[in-house]
Amino acid sequence: MVPRHARFDGGLTFASVSSDPTHSCGVTTGGAAYCWGDNSEGELGNGTHTSSTTPVVVW
């Protein structure tokens, strides 16, 4: 994998990000967890199976 920058609307600043081939998750500098990408098996942790190209809050 080659690291690359991703820019999202909403002013989120990530302290840490991890990814695999289908989805990514990160923790903001404020401590909130977000994920984005494929969600066909609930990978994003938001209680749905809807994929998202923008970060969604993990709850």
C-alpha positions, 0 to 999 in steps of 0.5 A: 500500500502507498500512503496518500492524503485524503481530504474530507469536508467537515473539518475532521483532523485525524490523529491516527488512521488504519485501512484495509483494501475495503474500508478505513477507520480513524480516530480524530484528535478529539478522540472520536472514531470514524470509518468509511468505505465498504460496509456490506458486513457492518465494517463501519460500526454505525449499525447499518450496512450502507457503504460511505465514501465520507467518514461516519461516526462509529457508535 
